[in-house]
Amino acid sequence: MPFDAGFTDIYQFGIKGACEDAGIYCERVDEQIFLGSMLDRIYNQISKVS
């Protein structure tokens, strides 16, 4: 999903809101503070819930 500001409502109310309602953790990578590769961070986050 692009991080363009035009998609903020879709993310906040459509994706993140639905996840929170279902009790599922949801956070975009640009909301996190980390060092290293963005893709490595995404893969790491996915592997934590698998």
N, CA, C, O and CB atoms as a CASP TS submission, in Angstrom:
PFRMAT TS
TARGET T0000
AUTHOR 0000-0000-0000
METHOD Language model
MODEL 1
PARENT N/A
ATOM      1  N   MET     1       0.840  -1.177   0.000  1.00  0.00           N
ATOM      2  CA  MET     1       0.000   0.000   0.000  1.00  0.00           C
ATOM      3  C   MET     1       0.882   1.236   0.000  1.00  0.00           C
ATOM      4  O   MET     1       1.788   1.338   0.827  1.00  0.00           O
ATOM      5  CB  MET     1      -0.954   0.000   1.210  1.00  0.00           C
ATOM      6  N   PRO     2       0.646   2.162  -0.889  1.00  0.00           N
ATOM      7  CA  PRO     2       1.447   3.394  -0.913  1.00  0.00           C
ATOM      8  C   PRO     2       1.230   4.214   0.352  1.00  0.00           C
ATOM      9  O   PRO     2       0.157   4.163   0.954  1.00  0.00           O
ATOM     10  CB  PRO     2       1.100   4.238  -2.149  1.00  0.00           C
ATOM     11  N   PHE     3       2.251   4.971   0.754  1.00  0.00           N
ATOM     12  CA  PHE     3       2.163   5.815   1.935  1.00  0.00           C
ATOM     13  C   PHE     3       1.687   7.221   1.586  1.00  0.00           C
ATOM     14  O   PHE     3       1.780   8.122   2.420  1.00  0.00           O
ATOM     15  CB  PHE     3       3.509   5.880   2.631  1.00  0.00           C
ATOM     16  N   ASP     4       1.191   7.422   0.403  1.00  0.00           N
ATOM     17  CA  ASP     4       0.689   8.721  -0.025  1.00  0.00           C
ATOM     18  C   ASP     4      -0.437   9.172   0.901  1.00  0.00           C
ATOM     19  O   ASP     4      -1.266   8.362   1.315  1.00  0.00           O
ATOM     20  CB  ASP     4       0.200   8.662  -1.489  1.00  0.00           C
ATOM     21  N   ALA     5      -0.467  10.446   1.222  1.00  0.00           N
ATOM     22  CA  ALA     5      -1.466  10.992   2.144  1.00  0.00           C
ATOM     23  C   ALA     5      -2.898  10.746   1.669  1.00  0.00           C
ATOM     24  O   ALA     5      -3.821  10.711   2.483  1.00  0.00           O
ATOM     25  CB  ALA     5      -1.241  12.481   2.326  1.00  0.00           C
ATOM     26  N   GLY     6      -3.087  10.577   0.377  1.00  0.00           N
ATOM     27  CA  GLY     6      -4.417  10.317  -0.157  1.00  0.00           C
ATOM     28  C   GLY     6      -4.994   8.979   0.289  1.00  0.00           C
ATOM     29  O   GLY     6      -6.201   8.765   0.183  1.00  0.00           O
ATOM     30  N   PHE     7      -4.158   8.081   0.781  1.00  0.00           N
ATOM     31  CA  PHE     7      -4.605   6.762   1.228  1.00  0.00           C
ATOM     32  C   PHE     7      -4.783   6.678   2.742  1.00  0.00           C
ATOM     33  O   PHE     7      -5.119   5.617   3.267  1.00  0.00           O
ATOM     34  CB  PHE     7      -3.621   5.710   0.778  1.00  0.00           C
ATOM     35  N   THR     8      -4.562   7.786   3.443  1.00  0.00           N
ATOM     36  CA  THR     8      -4.618   7.773   4.908  1.00  0.00           C
ATOM     37  C   THR     8      -5.979   7.334   5.424  1.00  0.00           C
ATOM     38  O   THR     8      -6.048   6.493   6.320  1.00  0.00           O
ATOM     39  CB  THR     8      -4.284   9.147   5.457  1.00  0.00           C
ATOM     40  N   ASP     9      -7.060   7.879   4.887  1.00  0.00           N
ATOM     41  CA  ASP     9      -8.400   7.484   5.336  1.00  0.00           C
ATOM     42  C   ASP     9      -8.673   6.007   5.085  1.00  0.00           C
ATOM     43  O   ASP     9      -9.272   5.328   5.919  1.00  0.00           O
ATOM     44  CB  ASP     9      -9.457   8.326   4.636  1.00  0.00           C
ATOM     45  N   ILE    10      -8.234   5.517   3.938  1.00  0.00           N
ATOM     46  CA  ILE    10      -8.431   4.101   3.613  1.00  0.00           C
ATOM     47  C   ILE    10      -7.728   3.230   4.644  1.00  0.00           C
ATOM     48  O   ILE    10      -8.279   2.240   5.125  1.00  0.00           O
ATOM     49  CB  ILE    10      -7.907   3.782   2.190  1.00  0.00           C
ATOM     50  N   TYR    11      -6.507   3.617   4.970  1.00  0.00           N
ATOM     51  CA  TYR    11      -5.736   2.855   5.963  1.00  0.00           C
ATOM     52  C   TYR    11      -6.366   2.966   7.352  1.00  0.00           C
ATOM     53  O   TYR    11      -6.642   1.951   7.992  1.00  0.00           O
ATOM     54  CB  TYR    11      -4.277   3.350   6.005  1.00  0.00           C
ATOM     55  N   GLN    12      -6.595   4.197   7.818  1.00  0.00           N
ATOM     56  CA  GLN    12      -7.076   4.417   9.183  1.00  0.00           C
ATOM     57  C   GLN    12      -8.444   3.789   9.434  1.00  0.00           C
ATOM     58  O   GLN    12      -8.642   3.121  10.449  1.00  0.00           O
ATOM     59  CB  GLN    12      -7.141   5.900   9.471  1.00  0.00           C
ATOM     60  N   PHE    13      -9.378   3.996   8.528  1.00  0.00           N
ATOM     61  CA  PHE    13     -10.749   3.567   8.764  1.00  0.00           C
ATOM     62  C   PHE    13     -11.091   2.229   8.099  1.00  0.00           C
ATOM     63  O   PHE    13     -11.916   1.475   8.616  1.00  0.00           O
ATOM     64  CB  PHE    13     -11.693   4.624   8.275  1.00  0.00           C
ATOM     65  N   GLY    14     -10.473   1.938   6.977  1.00  0.00           N
ATOM     66  CA  GLY    14     -10.788   0.700   6.271  1.00  0.00           C
ATOM     67  C   GLY    14      -9.958  -0.476   6.716  1.00  0.00           C
ATOM     68  O   GLY    14     -10.487  -1.565   6.939  1.00  0.00           O
ATOM     69  N   ILE    15      -8.659  -0.270   6.848  1.00  0.00           N
ATOM     70  CA  ILE    15      -7.763  -1.387   7.160  1.00  0.00           C
ATOM     71  C   ILE    15      -7.483  -1.471   8.656  1.00  0.00           C
ATOM     72  O   ILE    15      -7.788  -2.479   9.293  1.00  0.00           O
ATOM     73  CB  ILE    15      -6.446  -1.246   6.389  1.00  0.00           C
ATOM     74  N   LYS    16      -6.903  -0.410   9.216  1.00  0.00           N
ATOM     75  CA  LYS    16      -6.530  -0.450  10.631  1.00  0.00           C
ATOM     76  C   LYS    16      -7.764  -0.564  11.525  1.00  0.00           C
ATOM     77  O   LYS    16      -7.759  -1.327  12.491  1.00  0.00           O
ATOM     78  CB  LYS    16      -5.725   0.801  11.006  1.00  0.00           C
ATOM     79  N   GLY    17      -8.808   0.180  11.214  1.00  0.00           N
ATOM     80  CA  GLY    17     -10.035   0.102  12.004  1.00  0.00           C
ATOM     81  C   GLY    17     -10.630  -1.289  12.005  1.00  0.00           C
ATOM     82  O   GLY    17     -11.056  -1.783  13.049  1.00  0.00           O
ATOM     83  N   ALA    18     -10.664  -1.921  10.852  1.00  0.00           N
ATOM     84  CA  ALA    18     -11.199  -3.281  10.750  1.00  0.00           C
ATOM     85  C   ALA    18     -10.336  -4.269  11.525  1.00  0.00           C
ATOM     86  O   ALA    18     -10.857  -5.168  12.184  1.00  0.00           O
ATOM     87  CB  ALA    18     -11.296  -3.711   9.280  1.00  0.00           C
ATOM     88  N   CYS    19      -9.021  -4.105  11.450  1.00  0.00           N
ATOM     89  CA  CYS    19      -8.118  -4.981  12.197  1.00  0.00           C
ATOM     90  C   CYS    19      -8.328  -4.826  13.697  1.00  0.00           C
ATOM     91  O   CYS    19      -8.404  -5.819  14.420  1.00  0.00           O
ATOM     92  CB  CYS    19      -6.656  -4.682  11.836  1.00  0.00           C
ATOM     93  N   GLU    20      -8.423  -3.585  14.167  1.00  0.00           N
ATOM     94  CA  GLU    20      -8.644  -3.348  15.592  1.00  0.00           C
ATOM     95  C   GLU    20      -9.976  -3.943  16.045  1.00  0.00           C
ATOM     96  O   GLU    20     -10.057  -4.523  17.128  1.00  0.00           O
ATOM     97  CB  GLU    20      -8.605  -1.844  15.895  1.00  0.00           C
ATOM     98  N   ASP    21     -11.005  -3.806  15.240  1.00  0.00           N
ATOM     99  CA  ASP    21     -12.307  -4.387  15.571  1.00  0.00           C
ATOM    100  C   ASP    21     -12.219  -5.908  15.691  1.00  0.00           C
ATOM    101  O   ASP    21     -12.934  -6.517  16.487  1.00  0.00           O
ATOM    102  CB  ASP    21     -13.347  -4.003  14.512  1.00  0.00           C
ATOM    103  N   ALA    22     -11.341  -6.514  14.897  1.00  0.00           N
ATOM    104  CA  ALA    22     -11.167  -7.962  14.914  1.00  0.00           C
ATOM    105  C   ALA    22     -10.125  -8.413  15.933  1.00  0.00           C
ATOM    106  O   ALA    22      -9.888  -9.611  16.091  1.00  0.00           O
ATOM    107  CB  ALA    22     -10.776  -8.447  13.538  1.00  0.00           C
ATOM    108  N   GLY    23      -9.497  -7.451  16.630  1.00  0.00           N
ATOM    109  CA  GLY    23      -8.482  -7.793  17.625  1.00  0.00           C
ATOM    110  C   GLY    23      -7.143  -8.169  17.026  1.00  0.00           C
ATOM    111  O   GLY    23      -6.365  -8.901  17.637  1.00  0.00           O
ATOM    112  N   ILE    24      -6.874  -7.665  15.824  1.00  0.00           N
ATOM    113  CA  ILE    24      -5.637  -7.993  15.116  1.00  0.00           C
ATOM    114  C   ILE    24      -4.720  -6.773  15.100  1.00  0.00           C
ATOM    115  O   ILE    24      -5.168  -5.650  14.867  1.00  0.00           O
ATOM    116  CB  ILE    24      -5.937  -8.472  13.668  1.00  0.00           C
ATOM    117  N   TYR    25      -3.429  -7.007  15.351  1.00  0.00           N
ATOM    118  CA  TYR    25      -2.424  -5.946  15.323  1.00  0.00           C
ATOM    119  C   TYR    25      -2.222  -5.451  13.896  1.00  0.00           C
ATOM    120  O   TYR    25      -2.094  -6.253  12.970  1.00  0.00           O
ATOM    121  CB  TYR    25      -1.088  -6.444  15.915  1.00  0.00           C
ATOM    122  N   CYS    26      -2.195  -4.148  13.718  1.00  0.00           N
ATOM    123  CA  CYS    26      -1.988  -3.564  12.404  1.00  0.00           C
ATOM    124  C   CYS    26      -1.192  -2.283  12.554  1.00  0.00           C
ATOM    125  O   CYS    26      -1.569  -1.398  13.322  1.00  0.00           O
ATOM    126  CB  CYS    26      -3.334  -3.298  11.692  1.00  0.00           C
ATOM    127  N   GLU    27      -0.093  -2.181  11.823  1.00  0.00           N
ATOM    128  CA  GLU    27       0.719  -0.974  11.860  1.00  0.00           C
ATOM    129  C   GLU    27       1.524  -0.892  10.574  1.00  0.00           C
ATOM    130  O   GLU    27       2.137  -1.872  10.150  1.00  0.00           O
ATOM    131  CB  GLU    27       1.652  -0.958  13.104  1.00  0.00           C
ATOM    132  N   ARG    28       1.517   0.294   9.951  1.00  0.00           N
ATOM    133  CA  ARG    28       2.335   0.485   8.752  1.00  0.00           C
ATOM    134  C   ARG    28       3.786   0.657   9.164  1.00  0.00           C
ATOM    135  O   ARG    28       4.083   1.119  10.266  1.00  0.00           O
ATOM    136  CB  ARG    28       1.848   1.711   7.927  1.00  0.00           C
ATOM    137  N   VAL    29       4.672   0.285   8.279  1.00  0.00           N
ATOM    138  CA  VAL    29       6.098   0.390   8.562  1.00  0.00           C
ATOM    139  C   VAL    29       6.506   1.842   8.787  1.00  0.00           C
ATOM    140  O   VAL    29       7.421   2.108   9.567  1.00  0.00           O
ATOM    141  CB  VAL    29       6.913  -0.215   7.419  1.00  0.00           C
ATOM    142  N   ASP    30       5.852   2.776   8.125  1.00  0.00           N
ATOM    143  CA  ASP    30       6.235   4.180   8.315  1.00  0.00           C
ATOM    144  C   ASP    30       5.752   4.732   9.660  1.00  0.00           C
ATOM    145  O   ASP    30       6.045   5.882   9.987  1.00  0.00           O
ATOM    146  CB  ASP    30       5.675   5.032   7.176  1.00  0.00           C
ATOM    147  N   GLU    31       5.020   3.939  10.442  1.00  0.00           N
ATOM    148  CA  GLU    31       4.620   4.328  11.794  1.00  0.00           C
ATOM    149  C   GLU    31       5.599   3.790  12.839  1.00  0.00           C
ATOM    150  O   GLU    31       5.472   4.105  14.023  1.00  0.00           O
ATOM    151  CB  GLU    31       3.203   3.826  12.094  1.00  0.00           C
ATOM    152  N   GLN    32       6.566   2.988  12.416  1.00  0.00           N
ATOM    153  CA  GLN    32       7.502   2.337  13.321  1.00  0.00           C
ATOM    154  C   GLN    32       8.859   3.027  13.282  1.00  0.00           C
ATOM    155  O   GLN    32       9.238   3.642  12.285  1.00  0.00           O
ATOM    156  CB  GLN    32       7.650   0.858  12.965  1.00  0.00           C
ATOM    157  N   ILE    33       9.577   2.910  14.388  1.00  0.00           N
ATOM    158  CA  ILE    33      10.947   3.401  14.445  1.00  0.00           C
ATOM    159  C   ILE    33      11.851   2.171  14.461  1.00  0.00           C
ATOM    160  O   ILE    33      11.731   1.318  15.341  1.00  0.00           O
ATOM    161  CB  ILE    33      11.191   4.328  15.708  1.00  0.00           C
ATOM    162  N   PHE    34      12.752   2.084  13.492  1.00  0.00           N
ATOM    163  CA  PHE    34      13.644   0.928  13.396  1.00  0.00           C
ATOM    164  C   PHE    34      14.855   1.293  12.566  1.00  0.00           C
ATOM    165  O   PHE    34      14.859   2.299  11.857  1.00  0.00           O
ATOM    166  CB  PHE    34      12.917  -0.288  12.785  1.00  0.00           C
ATOM    167  N   LEU    35      15.869   0.477  12.660  1.00  0.00           N
ATOM    168  CA  LEU    35      17.071   0.621  11.837  1.00  0.00           C
ATOM    169  C   LEU    35      17.098  -0.520  10.834  1.00  0.00           C
ATOM    170  O   LEU    35      16.630  -1.620  11.129  1.00  0.00           O
ATOM    171  CB  LEU    35      18.371   0.630  12.714  1.00  0.00           C
ATOM    172  N   GLY    36      17.635  -0.269   9.666  1.00  0.00           N
ATOM    173  CA  GLY    36      17.778  -1.320   8.682  1.00  0.00           C
ATOM    174  C   GLY    36      16.815  -1.187   7.527  1.00  0.00           C
ATOM    175  O   GLY    36      16.188  -0.148   7.323  1.00  0.00           O
ATOM    176  N   SER    37      16.715  -2.259   6.781  1.00  0.00           N
ATOM    177  CA  SER    37      15.915  -2.314   5.573  1.00  0.00           C
ATOM    178  C   SER    37      14.419  -2.388   5.882  1.00  0.00           C
ATOM    179  O   SER    37      14.003  -3.097   6.798  1.00  0.00           O
ATOM    180  CB  SER    37      16.331  -3.502   4.732  1.00  0.00           C
ATOM    181  N   MET    38      13.618  -1.654   5.113  1.00  0.00           N
ATOM    182  CA  MET    38      12.177  -1.692   5.272  1.00  0.00           C
ATOM    183  C   MET    38      11.637  -3.090   4.971  1.00  0.00           C
ATOM    184  O   MET    38      10.778  -3.591   5.696  1.00  0.00           O
ATOM    185  CB  MET    38      11.514  -0.656   4.362  1.00  0.00           C
ATOM    186  N   LEU    39      12.131  -3.714   3.918  1.00  0.00           N
ATOM    187  CA  LEU    39      11.659  -5.059   3.584  1.00  0.00           C
ATOM    188  C   LEU    39      12.032  -6.065   4.661  1.00  0.00           C
ATOM    189  O   LEU    39      11.233  -6.943   4.985  1.00  0.00           O
ATOM    190  CB  LEU    39      12.229  -5.502   2.244  1.00  0.00           C
ATOM    191  N   ASP    40      13.237  -5.953   5.225  1.00  0.00           N
ATOM    192  CA  ASP    40      13.621  -6.848   6.315  1.00  0.00           C
ATOM    193  C   ASP    40      12.673  -6.675   7.500  1.00  0.00           C
ATOM    194  O   ASP    40      12.295  -7.654   8.144  1.00  0.00           O
ATOM    195  CB  ASP    40      15.079  -6.581   6.751  1.00  0.00           C
ATOM    196  N   ARG    41      12.292  -5.442   7.784  1.00  0.00           N
ATOM    197  CA  ARG    41      11.365  -5.166   8.882  1.00  0.00           C
ATOM    198  C   ARG    41      10.003  -5.804   8.606  1.00  0.00           C
ATOM    199  O   ARG    41       9.411  -6.412   9.497  1.00  0.00           O
ATOM    200  CB  ARG    41      11.212  -3.644   9.092  1.00  0.00           C
ATOM    201  N   ILE    42       9.513  -5.669   7.395  1.00  0.00           N
ATOM    202  CA  ILE    42       8.227  -6.251   7.031  1.00  0.00           C
ATOM    203  C   ILE    42       8.269  -7.773   7.170  1.00  0.00           C
ATOM    204  O   ILE    42       7.363  -8.369   7.753  1.00  0.00           O
ATOM    205  CB  ILE    42       7.845  -5.853   5.594  1.00  0.00           C
ATOM    206  N   TYR    43       9.310  -8.397   6.640  1.00  0.00           N
ATOM    207  CA  TYR    43       9.444  -9.854   6.737  1.00  0.00           C
ATOM    208  C   TYR    43       9.538 -10.291   8.197  1.00  0.00           C
ATOM    209  O   TYR    43       8.964 -11.311   8.577  1.00  0.00           O
ATOM    210  CB  TYR    43      10.683 -10.335   5.956  1.00  0.00           C
ATOM    211  N   ASN    44      10.257  -9.527   9.011  1.00  0.00           N
ATOM    212  CA  ASN    44      10.395  -9.854  10.424  1.00  0.00           C
ATOM    213  C   ASN    44       9.046  -9.770  11.124  1.00  0.00           C
ATOM    214  O   ASN    44       8.709 -10.655  11.910  1.00  0.00           O
ATOM    215  CB  ASN    44      11.404  -8.918  11.097  1.00  0.00           C
ATOM    216  N   GLN    45       8.277  -8.737  10.859  1.00  0.00           N
ATOM    217  CA  GLN    45       6.959  -8.582  11.483  1.00  0.00           C
ATOM    218  C   GLN    45       6.016  -9.712  11.064  1.00  0.00           C
ATOM    219  O   GLN    45       5.256 -10.226  11.885  1.00  0.00           O
ATOM    220  CB  GLN    45       6.347  -7.217  11.112  1.00  0.00           C
ATOM    221  N   ILE    46       6.067 -10.095   9.795  1.00  0.00           N
ATOM    222  CA  ILE    46       5.224 -11.195   9.309  1.00  0.00           C
ATOM    223  C   ILE    46       5.607 -12.506   9.993  1.00  0.00           C
ATOM    224  O   ILE    46       4.734 -13.276  10.393  1.00  0.00           O
ATOM    225  CB  ILE    46       5.348 -11.339   7.774  1.00  0.00           C
ATOM    226  N   SER    47       6.903 -12.761  10.129  1.00  0.00           N
ATOM    227  CA  SER    47       7.342 -14.019  10.710  1.00  0.00           C
ATOM    228  C   SER    47       6.981 -14.133  12.194  1.00  0.00           C
ATOM    229  O   SER    47       6.867 -15.244  12.712  1.00  0.00           O
ATOM    230  CB  SER    47       8.835 -14.168  10.531  1.00  0.00           C
ATOM    231  N   LYS    48       6.802 -13.012  12.877  1.00  0.00           N
ATOM    232  CA  LYS    48       6.420 -13.034  14.285  1.00  0.00           C
ATOM    233  C   LYS    48       5.011 -13.572  14.496  1.00  0.00           C
ATOM    234  O   LYS    48       4.725 -14.155  15.542  1.00  0.00           O
ATOM    235  CB  LYS    48       6.526 -11.647  14.870  1.00  0.00           C
ATOM    236  N   VAL    49       4.132 -13.388  13.523  1.00  0.00           N
ATOM    237  CA  VAL    49       2.738 -13.821  13.671  1.00  0.00           C
ATOM    238  C   VAL    49       2.449 -15.140  12.975  1.00  0.00           C
ATOM    239  O   VAL    49       1.344 -15.671  13.087  1.00  0.00           O
ATOM    240  CB  VAL    49       1.813 -12.764  13.134  1.00  0.00           C
ATOM    241  N   SER    50       3.408 -15.662  12.274  1.00  0.00           N
ATOM    242  CA  SER    50       3.177 -16.916  11.536  1.00  0.00           C
ATOM    243  C   SER    50       3.209 -18.108  12.454  1.00  0.00           C
ATOM    244  O   SER    50       3.034 -19.240  12.003  1.00  0.00           O
ATOM    245  CB  SER    50       4.212 -17.093  10.437  1.00  0.00           C
TER
END
